Amino acid sequence: FQTWLENGQPSVFWISGFFFTQSFLTGVLQNHARQEHLAVDSLVFSFKVLQEEPLNAPDEGCVVKGLFVDGARWNKEFRCLDEQIPKVLFAEMPAIQLVPSLAVDVIERSDEYKCPVYKTSERKGTLSTTGHSTNFVLTMKLPTQAPSEVWVRRGVALLCQLDD
């Protein structure tokens, strides 16, 4: 943490390393809300999958790494979700920038899949005393060329950690 204080926010956060991931994400929204003089409740995240990890922290939001795709893979060439490679159950996701955006400005798009993010592959959890699930983290919108229903039927999700 001393490095963070002296040199500023890290360029990339290992999202799997957080015990209470939701509090980190809320903190990112709160920082943006304070900077822009907005109500934190009016903000949501937009998502940008990056080609490579940045060397410096972004001006807005944060960049996270350490996620795995279950049921699909990330196609680096077309920059979207794609079919799994045979015999490969989990694929590593590239770094993703989480950009705070006004909820009213976010447009629902048919070429995005609302992908759930879970801490573990168990995909279930209980509500903690904070009202958050102990396993579900958030929903990320990821680009897709296939209809979202394809990924829903396959149960595609992002995972913070693998079982083995």
NORMO-V652534 format. One record per residue. N is the residue number from 1. RES is the residue in three letters. SS is DSSP state (H for helix, E for strand, - for the rest). PHI is phi in radians with two decimals (none if undefined). Layout:
BEGIN
N:RES:SS:PHI  N:RES:SS:PHI
END
This chain:
BEGIN
1:PHE:-:none  2:GLN:H:-1.06  3:THR:H:-1.07  4:TRP:H:-1.07  5:LEU:H:-1.11  6:GLU:H:-1.38  7:ASN:H:-1.94  8:GLY:-:1.57  9:GLN:-:-1.05  10:PRO:-:-1.07  11:SER:-:-1.25  12:VAL:-:-2.46  13:PHE:E:-1.85  14:TRP:E:-1.46  15:ILE:H:-1.10  16:SER:H:-1.20  17:GLY:H:-1.45  18:PHE:-:-1.48  19:PHE:-:-1.28  20:PHE:-:-2.09  21:THR:H:-1.03  22:GLN:H:-1.07  23:SER:H:-1.20  24:PHE:H:-1.08  25:LEU:H:-1.11  26:THR:H:-1.11  27:GLY:H:-1.09  28:VAL:H:-1.10  29:LEU:H:-1.14  30:GLN:H:-1.13  31:ASN:H:-1.04  32:HIS:H:-1.14  33:ALA:H:-1.06  34:ARG:H:-1.17  35:GLN:H:-1.10  36:GLU:H:-1.72  37:HIS:-:1.00  38:LEU:-:-2.09  39:ALA:-:-1.32  40:VAL:H:-1.05  41:ASP:H:-1.22  42:SER:H:-1.57  43:LEU:E:-1.86  44:VAL:E:-2.40  45:PHE:E:-1.65  46:SER:E:-1.83  47:PHE:E:-2.20  48:LYS:E:-2.31  49:VAL:E:-1.37  50:LEU:-:-1.65  51:GLN:-:-1.25  52:GLU:-:-2.60  53:GLU:-:-1.23  54:PRO:-:-1.28  55:LEU:-:-1.48  56:ASN:-:-2.16  57:ALA:-:-1.12  58:PRO:-:-1.21  59:ASP:-:-1.20  60:GLU:-:-2.17  61:GLY:-:1.24  62:CYS:E:-2.64  63:VAL:E:-2.03  64:VAL:E:-2.11  65:LYS:E:-2.43  66:GLY:-:1.74  67:LEU:-:-1.73  68:PHE:E:-2.18  69:VAL:E:-1.61  70:ASP:E:-1.94  71:GLY:-:1.71  72:ALA:-:-2.80  73:ARG:E:-2.60  74:TRP:E:-1.65  75:ASN:E:-1.58  76:LYS:-:-1.18  77:GLU:-:-1.20  78:PHE:-:-1.64  79:ARG:-:0.99  80:CYS:E:-2.75  81:LEU:E:-1.11  82:ASP:E:-2.62  83:GLU:-:-1.03  84:GLN:-:-1.14  85:ILE:-:-1.37  86:PRO:-:-0.90  87:LYS:-:1.20  88:VAL:-:-1.96  89:LEU:-:-1.35  90:PHE:E:-2.23  91:ALA:E:-2.14  92:GLU:E:-1.30  93:MET:-:-1.54  94:PRO:-:-1.18  95:ALA:-:-1.06  96:ILE:E:-2.22  97:GLN:E:-1.58  98:LEU:E:-1.77  99:VAL:E:-1.92  100:PRO:E:-1.11  101:SER:E:-2.43  102:LEU:E:-1.17  103:ALA:H:-1.01  104:VAL:H:-1.23  105:ASP:H:-1.57  106:VAL:-:-1.42  107:ILE:-:-1.74  108:GLU:-:-1.25  109:ARG:-:-2.11  110:SER:-:-1.36  111:ASP:-:-1.71  112:GLU:E:-2.24  113:TYR:E:-1.86  114:LYS:E:-1.40  115:CYS:E:-1.63  116:PRO:E:-1.25  117:VAL:E:-1.99  118:TYR:E:-2.08  119:LYS:-:-1.22  120:THR:-:-2.27  121:SER:-:-1.32  122:GLU:-:-1.11  123:ARG:-:1.01  124:LYS:-:-2.51  125:GLY:-:-2.85  126:THR:-:-1.98  127:LEU:E:-1.32  128:SER:-:-1.47  129:THR:-:-1.13  130:THR:-:-1.45  131:GLY:-:1.59  132:HIS:-:-1.67  133:SER:E:-1.19  134:THR:-:-1.39  135:ASN:-:-2.23  136:PHE:E:-1.27  137:VAL:E:-1.81  138:LEU:E:-2.94  139:THR:E:-1.90  140:MET:E:-1.90  141:LYS:E:-1.56  142:LEU:E:-2.02  143:PRO:E:-1.09  144:THR:E:-2.59  145:GLN:-:-1.66  146:ALA:-:-1.53  147:PRO:-:-1.06  148:SER:H:-0.95  149:GLU:H:-1.03  150:VAL:H:-1.03  151:TRP:H:-1.33  152:VAL:H:-1.13  153:ARG:H:-1.07  154:ARG:H:-1.47  155:GLY:-:1.21  156:VAL:-:-1.13  157:ALA:E:-2.60  158:LEU:E:-1.74  159:LEU:E:-2.12  160:CYS:-:-1.40  161:GLN:-:-2.59  162:LEU:-:-1.73  163:ASP:-:-1.30  164:ASP:-:-1.72
END
